[in-house]
Amino acid sequence: MKRIVFLILLLSSSIFAMAQKSRWKLIITPDTVKEKIYVDTTRTQKMERFDIHKNVIILWLKILSSPIKKGEYVQETDEKIAVDVAANQLEIKAILKKSSGVEIERNQFEVFKWDDVFPETKEEILLLYCKSL
């Protein structure tokens, strides 16, 4: 009986771990920088109106930056961004930075600061991803 209970617990924890791993989808791996950008597929929202914009996609990103020089640490950044697919603009709404698992910065932005998306940038890749949804 103990083995059955243990097997059930082991199986359920494995399923949960696999579900968490598949939650994040790698969308950008720039060649010039040692970073990877993932999008949280479970928290993506399409909004008809957001601030003063229409057709906005809300994304949660996880950016993992590997050390480039000796003495640097792995940095993890979580960002909440709004992407206006019609106007080709985006805005960062919140940011959380961690270094080796320790929180070093947290900000939420309430002021409207929409930026244009420039061609051939990681922001353009995000815009194209949002347009494909």
C-alpha positions in Angstrom: 0.0 0.0 0.0 2.8 2.4 0.8 4.4 1.7 -2.6 1.2 2.6 -4.3 0.8 5.9 -2.4 4.5 6.7 -3.1 4.1 5.9 -6.8 1.0 8.1 -7.0 2.8 11.0 -5.3 5.8 10.6 -7.5 3.7 10.4 -10.7 1.6 13.5 -9.8 4.7 15.6 -8.9 6.3 14.6 -12.2 3.3 15.7 -14.2 3.2 19.0 -12.3 6.9 19.6 -13.1 6.4 18.8 -16.8 3.5 21.2 -16.9 5.6 24.0 -15.4 8.4 23.4 -17.9 6.1 23.5 -20.9 4.5 26.7 -19.6 7.6 28.7 -20.9 8.2 28.8 -24.6 11.6 29.9 -25.9 11.0 32.6 -28.5 14.3 34.5 -28.8 17.9 33.5 -28.6 20.0 36.5 -29.9 23.3 35.6 -31.4 25.2 38.6 -29.9 24.3 38.2 -26.3 24.2 35.2 -24.1 20.5 35.5 -23.2 17.3 33.5 -23.9 13.8 35.0 -23.8 10.8 32.9 -22.9 7.1 33.8 -23.0 4.7 32.4 -20.4 2.1 30.7 -22.6 -0.4 30.4 -19.7 -0.7 34.1 -18.9 -0.9 35.6 -22.4 -4.0 37.9 -22.7 -5.6 39.5 -25.7 -7.3 42.8 -24.9 -9.5 44.9 -27.2 -8.6 48.0 -25.3 -5.7 48.7 -23.0 -4.7 52.2 -21.8 -5.6 54.2 -25.0 -4.6 51.4 -27.4 -6.6 48.8 -29.3 -5.7 45.2 -30.1 -3.1 44.7 -27.3 -1.5 41.5 -26.2 -0.2 41.3 -22.6 2.8 39.0 -22.3 4.9 37.8 -19.3 8.6 37.2 -20.3 11.5 35.5 -18.6 14.9 36.6 -19.8 17.9 34.5 -18.7 21.3 36.1 -19.2 24.4 34.0 -18.8 27.6 35.4 -17.4 29.9 36.9 -20.1 32.8 37.8 -17.9 34.5 36.1 -15.0 32.8 37.1 -11.7 29.4 37.8 -13.3 26.3 36.0 -12.2 23.3 34.5 -14.0 20.7 37.2 -14.1 17.0 36.4 -14.5 14.5 39.2 -15.5 10.7 38.8 -15.5 8.8 41.4 -17.5 5.2 42.1 -18.1 4.8 43.9 -21.4 1.9 45.2 -23.5 2.2 45.0 -27.2 0.0 47.0 -29.6 -0.1 44.9 -32.7 -1.9 47.5 -34.8 0.4 50.5 -33.9 3.6 48.4 -33.7 4.4 49.7 -30.2 5.1 48.2 -26.8 5.3 49.2 -23.2 6.9 47.6 -20.2 4.4 47.4 -17.4 6.4 45.6 -14.7 9.9 44.3 -14.2 11.6 42.0 -11.6 15.3 41.3 -11.7 17.1 38.6 -9.9 20.8 37.7 -9.7 21.6 34.1 -8.7 18.0 33.8 -7.4 18.2 36.9 -5.2 15.8 39.8 -6.0 17.7 42.9 -6.8 15.1 45.2 -8.5 11.3 45.4 -8.7 9.3 48.1 -10.5 5.7 48.6 -11.8 5.1 51.3 -14.3 1.8 53.2 -14.3 2.8 56.0 -16.7 1.9 55.5 -20.3 5.2 55.1 -22.2 4.6 53.3 -25.4 7.7 52.9 -27.6 7.9 52.2 -31.3 9.2 48.8 -32.4 12.3 49.1 -34.5 13.0 46.6 -37.3 15.5 43.8 -36.8 15.3 43.9 -32.9 14.2 41.5 -30.3 11.2 43.7 -29.8 10.2 43.1 -33.5 10.4 39.4 -32.8 8.0 39.8 -29.9 5.7 41.9 -32.1 5.7 39.2 -34.8 5.0 36.6 -32.1 2.0 38.6 -30.9 0.7 39.0 -34.4 0.8 35.3 -34.9 -1.5 34.6 -31.9 
